[in-house]
Amino acid sequence: MRHPYRKLVQMELFLLLFAFLAGIAALIAGYIIILFLSIYLIVFSLICDAMILLNTRHPAEAGKQAIRAVMLFLFMTYLLFRL
């Protein structure tokens, strides 16, 4: 039997892998915009994790993950516009 939230788990893992690869590329190439892309991918991964936790009846953990994602998104957007 498949996990009911398999697509969300796959999306989360794909986003984390892509964020890791983008982070390595940012370190090698030295482009800060790729680093911002990597952080935004991590934010979307946190949102997927929050949705998984919310659907599995863990609202406290889901809320914490959602707050982390929103705070990181706002902070990175602020930094992006300040540069």
C-alpha positions as CSV (number, residue, x, y, z in Angstrom):
1,M,0.0,0.0,0.0
2,R,1.3,3.4,-0.9
3,H,1.7,6.3,1.5
4,P,-1.3,8.6,1.1
5,Y,0.9,11.7,1.0
6,R,3.5,10.2,-1.3
7,K,3.4,13.0,-3.8
8,L,4.0,15.6,-1.1
9,V,6.9,13.6,0.3
10,Q,8.4,13.2,-3.2
11,M,8.0,16.9,-3.8
12,E,9.7,17.7,-0.5
13,L,12.7,15.5,-1.3
14,F,13.0,16.8,-4.9
15,L,13.0,20.4,-3.6
16,L,15.7,19.6,-1.0
17,L,17.8,17.8,-3.6
18,F,17.5,20.7,-6.0
19,A,18.2,23.2,-3.3
20,F,21.4,21.2,-2.4
21,L,22.5,21.2,-6.0
22,A,21.7,24.9,-6.5
23,G,23.7,25.7,-3.3
24,I,26.7,23.8,-4.5
25,A,26.4,25.6,-7.9
26,A,26.2,28.9,-6.1
27,L,29.3,28.2,-4.1
28,I,31.2,27.1,-7.3
29,A,30.0,29.8,-9.6
30,G,29.8,32.6,-7.0
31,Y,26.4,33.9,-8.0
32,I,24.3,35.1,-5.1
33,I,21.0,34.9,-7.0
34,I,21.5,31.1,-7.2
35,L,22.0,31.1,-3.5
36,F,18.7,32.9,-3.1
37,L,17.0,30.3,-5.3
38,S,18.4,27.6,-3.1
39,I,16.9,29.2,0.0
40,Y,13.5,29.7,-1.7
41,L,13.6,26.0,-2.6
42,I,14.2,25.2,1.1
43,V,11.2,27.4,2.0
44,F,8.9,25.5,-0.4
45,S,10.2,22.2,1.1
46,L,9.3,23.5,4.5
47,I,5.8,24.3,3.2
48,C,5.4,20.8,1.8
49,D,6.5,19.4,5.2
50,A,4.0,21.6,7.0
51,M,1.2,20.3,4.7
52,I,2.3,16.7,5.3
53,L,2.2,17.3,9.1
54,L,-1.1,19.1,8.9
55,N,-2.7,16.2,7.0
56,T,-1.2,13.6,9.4
57,R,-2.9,15.3,12.4
58,H,0.1,17.1,13.8
59,P,-1.1,20.7,13.8
60,A,1.5,22.0,16.3
61,E,4.4,20.8,14.3
62,A,2.8,21.9,11.1
63,G,2.3,25.4,12.5
64,K,6.0,25.6,13.6
65,Q,7.1,24.5,10.1
66,A,4.8,27.0,8.5
67,I,6.0,29.8,10.7
68,R,9.6,28.9,9.9
69,A,8.9,28.9,6.2
70,V,7.1,32.3,6.3
71,M,9.9,33.9,8.4
72,L,12.6,32.6,6.1
73,F,10.7,33.7,3.1
74,L,10.2,37.2,4.4
75,F,13.8,37.5,5.6
76,M,15.2,36.3,2.2
77,T,12.9,38.6,0.3
78,Y,14.0,41.5,2.4
79,L,17.6,40.7,1.7
80,L,17.0,40.2,-2.0
81,F,15.5,43.7,-2.3
82,R,18.2,45.3,-0.1
83,L,21.0,44.0,-2.4
